Amino acid sequence: MTTFENIISSKSAKLLAFAVVGSVSFIGPYIYEQEERRKSLQAKEAEQPKISVEILPTSTPDFGAIEDVNEKKDSFFSYLRPSIQIENNRIIKERKHLRQWADSDLEILSAEDHSYAKRLGKLYSLPVPVEGLDRTWLSEMLNRVNVLPEALVLSQAANESAWGTSRFAKQANNYFGQWCYSKGCGLVPLQRNEGSTHEVAKFSSSQESVHRYFMNINRNLAYKELRGIRSDLSDAEETLLTHNTATQLANGLLKYSERGSAYVEDLQAMIRHNQKYWAQ
């Protein structure tokens, strides 16, 4: 190689090195910021749980016999709170798996991972694609598999069951007014419209009622708006278990009742008025 060629080669190498360094200087901060944001979200989610599971009550209080309003509220909330904690803890564990997969190379997931993903997909009415796990499926699952604040759940239970005194709460363990559509699946409403076939679902326990409520909110198309609000709050690193979050999530329940916005406003008022009872 001639001296001239050596000079050109040396300059080319320097230019190439400069270009590479320049590219890294632009890409590096972006990758760093993305990684820091991911770590921040994971850390925030790790803070969310703070949930200690309590033993489920062995008997149902006679809420109608409790005359003192504060005592009745405290008794009602204490009765259902352990069931809510169980559901949120279950969801936290499920979400942890989804997060781990989202941060992994999907091509190298184990057979056990794929099997668990299929079970989760079935549970949340979002089957794993025939081609296998993909980012789109994971994104929607993370949107569905997330916690609900006790202030929202308990306020709805109180509203729908008249503080545990309704016929459906006492005879069917149904605290959220969930319907079913096969004959004999529940209790027939006394004022059901002519031609209607729905019944109010009957559950084996209050825990089952709470579980079915969580699944209804987290997978039913009618509550897609609530899940969107929750996703935005999560992305903004807001703590999801507070009563403030509950107030915001209530905006996504317009379709829970025929009363629409009036129903939502009632829930939000209940959340505010009972603030002293909320853990967060």
N, C-alpha and C positions, 0 to 999 in steps of 0.2 A: 504494500500500500504506500502511495506517495505521501510526502509531507503535507501536501495540500488536502489529500483525502483524509489524512489523520485529523487535520484541523476541522474539516467539515463534519467528520464523524463525531468529534468531541463536542462541537457546537450543537449537533443534532441531539446528542445524548443529554446535554444540559437543558435544551429546550423541552425535550420529552419529560425530563425529571421535573422541570418547572410546571409543565402542564399537569402532570400527575399530582404534584403537591397542591397546585391551584385547585384542581378538582376536589381533592380531599378537603381543602380548606373551606370549600363551599358545601360539600356533602356532609362533612364531619359534624358540624353544629346541628344540622337537620336530624341526622341519625341520633345524636346525643339527646336532643330535645324530645324526639319520639320515644327513646328508651326511658328517659327520665319521667315522661308523662305516663308511660306504661307502669313503671315502678310506683309512681304516685297513686295511680288508680288502684293498683293492687294493695298498696298500703292502706288506702282509704277503705277499701272493701274489707280488709282484715280488721279494721277498727269497728266496722258496722256491727258485727255479731253481738258482743258484749251481752249475750243472752244466756241466762242460766236456766236450764230446764228444771221445772218443778214437778212434783208428783201430781198426777191427775187426781181430781176429787173423786171420792168413792161414791158420793151421793149428790143428788141435785137439791139445792136449797128450795124452800117454798117461797119464792120471791114475792108472790102475792100476799103472803102473810106478814111481810116486813113493812111496817108502817113508816118508820123513819126513812126519809128520802136518801140521806147520805149513807145510811147503813145498807139500804137496798142497792144503791149504785155500787158501793164498795164490794158487796157480796156478789153481785152480778159480774163485775169486772174480774174479781179474783177467781171466780168459777171458770171463766173462759180463757183467762190469760195463759195458763200452762199449755193449753192446746195450741195457742198462737205461737208460743215459744217453740214448741215441737215442730210446727210447720216451718217456721223461719230457719230453724237449725237444719232441718232436712234440705231446704232450698240452698242454704249456704254451702253445704257439702256438695250438692249437685253442681252448683255454680263454680266451685273450686275446680272440678274436673273439666268443665267447659273452658275455663280460663287457661288451664294447663294445656289443653289441646290447641287453643287459639294461639298460644305462644310457642307451639311446637311445629315440627315438620309433619304434616298430616300423612305423608307417605310412609312414615316409620312407626305409626301408632300400632300398638299390639292388638291381637285378636280380642283380648279382654276389653280393651278400650272400645273397639268397634261394637262389641256385644252390649256394653253398657250404654253406648251412644244410641243404639237401636231401642233399648228399653226406655231411655229418657225421651227419645223422639216419639215413641208410642204414648207415653204418659202425657206429654204436652201437645199431642195431636199435630206433630210435625215430623213425619217419617224421614229417616235419613235417606238422601237421594240414592237411587239404584247404583250410581257410579261410586258412591262412598261419601264420607264426610268432606264437606267443602266449606270455604269461608262464609259463603252466603247462609248456609244452614246454621253454622256456629253463631253468626251475628244475630239471626232471628231467635235462636235458642237463648242467647244471653239477654235478649230483650224480654223473653217470657219467664225465664228462670231467675226470679229476683224476689227479694223480701217485700213484705207489706208492713207498715207501721201499725202497732197495736191500737193506736188512737183511731185509725180509720176502721179497722176490723171490729173493734168493740162498739164504736158508735153505730155502725151499720147493724150489728147484732141487736143492740138496744132498740134501735128504730124499728127493725123488722119484726122483732119478737115481743114488743111492748115490755121491755126489760124482763124477758123470760116468762111472762105471764100468758102469752098467747096460747091458743089451743094447739097450734102446730109445734110450739116449743115444748109444751108439756106432754103431748101425746106422740110426737114424731121426732123429738130431738132436733127440730129444724129451726135454727135461729136466724136464718138469712132469707127465708122465703123462697128457697130454691124449688123449682118445678120439676116434674117428670111427666112423661107422656105415654107410658104403657099402663093399661088398666090394672089397678091393684098395687101400683108402685108406691102409693102414698095415701094421703088423706084427701078426700074430695072437698074442695072449698064449699062452704054453705051457701055462698052467694055467687057461685060460678055461673057465667053467662050461658044461656041456652045455646047448645051446639058446640060448646067448648069441651075438650076432653082432657085437659091437663089436670094433674093432681099435685098436691104439695108433697114433695119427697119425704120419705120416712127414713131416718137413720138409726143405726144401732146405738149410737152414743153422740154426745156433744162433740167429741173429738172428730168423729167422722163428718159431722156437719161443718166443722171448721175446715177440715181437709178439703171437702168438696167446694167450699167457698173459695179457698185459695186457688184450686185448680180452675174454677170457673173464671176468676179474675185474670189468671195468668195465661189462659189459652183461648178464651172465647173471643170471637171477632168483635163482639159488641163492646169490649173493653180495650180495644187496640189503642184508643186515645190515652187511656190511663197508663198503659205500658210505655207509650211514647213520652209522656210527661216524666215518668220515672226514669227512662233512659236518659233524657236530657239532664235531669237532676244528677244522675250518676256520673255522666260525662263532665258535669260542672263540679264534681267532687263534693256534692252535698250529701250529708248523712241522711240515709233513707228512713230511719226508724223514728224520727221526731214527729211531734204533733204538727209542726209547721209543714213538714213534708206531707203529712196526712191531709191537711187542708188543701194543698195543691193537687194531690192525687184525686181528691173527691171530684174535681172538675172533669175527670174522665169517666164519671159514672152516670152521665146523662141518660143512658139507655137502661139503667138498672131498674128504673121505675117509670111508669107512664106519666108521672108528675114532672119528669125532666129536670129543668133548672130549679124548680121549687124544692124538689127532693135533695138536690145537691146543696142548696142553701141551708136546708134543715140539718144535713149532716155536718156541714162546716160550723153551724151554730152550736151543735152538740159537742164538736171537738173543742171549740173555744170555751164553752161553759163548763166542761168537765176537765179542764186542763190540770187541775190539782191531782187527778187520779192517774195521769199518764206517767210512765216510767221515764220518758224523754220528752 
